[in-house]
Structure formats: C-alpha cells, structure tokens
Amino acid sequence: MFDTLMKHAKHFTNLDHLKESAHVVHIDVDGNLFMTDSIIGVLAKDVCPDNPNRTIALDGKPSKVPVFNYSKFFGYEITETLLLDLKEMLLLTQGLEAVKKVEGVSPLGAFRFETESDQYKIFYQGIEFISTYNLMDKKPKQNDVDIRFDVSLLTKAFKLLKDLGIQTCKMQFSSSMRPCYFSSDDELVRVVVMPCRSY
C-alpha cells in the first residue's frame, strides 16, 4: 500500500503551495499516512507501523517538516452515505475530463450530486448521467443536498482508491459546504475532497 500511495503523492500535494506542510507525506506516531494540499487529501491507516512519526519528500527522502495534525480534516459530522462503483465513476469522470479539455470548459462546480428523497442524481454541466444510486444511510429530517465538485479532483480520488484494489467506495458528507469523504468499506483509506461552493 505504501508504494501505491507514494506513486499518487504528487496528486495530493501542491508544490506551489506556500506552506511547507503541503509538500510532503506525513506519517504520524501510529503509522497512519496523511497527505494534503488543503483541497484534497488522503488518510491511510496503519501504513508504516514499524517506522512512524516522520515526513517524506516526494522523492522518497526524509523531510525536516514537522508531522502535521490532520484531525481537523476528519472531524465533521456525516449525515449521508452513498455507495459508488469505482470503475463506473472513474470512467465517467475521466470521460468528462477529456470533454473538458477539448471544449476548454471549466470543471468547477460542474460535477454535481443531488439528493431527491432517498435517491441521488449525478449531473455534469446540467446533463443528468446517473439517477439510480441508492442511499445507504440518511439521518431523519435531513434536507436534500446539492453538492458540487471539480471533476479532476474526483478523478484523482477514484484513481487512488482503484489502484489500492478497492472496487466500491463510500461517499460520506453532511452538506454542500463541508468536506466530503470517499473511503473503502473498512475505512482504512479515506480521501477527503472539498466541494465547490454552490450559488
């Protein structure tokens, strides 16, 4: 798992970011691996139990940047859970990225999950793609949600999870303004993605 995570590290760290903590991979005292550029991040549990509490540069060398406290990224309440087929979602987001490149269309806010009672619909640029994803869990009296993403961020998340051998993932969130989690069934790997603001 460690090698696969490091292969994807460039997609979860931002070399143009002003903070040094965004340039490295963090491993906490329990051997959990975390990396982020503040818009997208990944947490993988118990990856390096024999060599914890350190940071690694993208070239694999040790870094002097202090280990980052990632708890603030994962402390949000989850009110809704959706089960996604990774292969299907990755084909969809990669196809839409290709269309975006040809047409020069901005992806911001274009990929949209919308709740309707106990079902979700998925739209891109106003076109409905999928409307049969069933809700796994929804808290009583929870309002319907319209949550939007940069499609390229979703592709990064789905590629990582697929490369780790995950076939289905849980999408967990509470509102269109808070972080959304894409995780394996056992939640040993969680990708956090910030949604685009909806207006």
Secondary structure, DSSP 8 states (H G I E B T S, - for coil): -HHHHHHTGGGT--TT-SSGGGGEEEE-TTS-EEEE-SSEEEEETTS-TTS-SEEEETTS-EE-S-----GGGS-S---EEEEEEHHHHHHHHHHHHHHHHHHT---TTTEEEEEETTEEEEEETTEEEEEEEEEEEE-TT----EEEE-HHHHHHHHHHHHHTT--EEEEEES-TTS-EEEE-TT-SEEEEE--B---
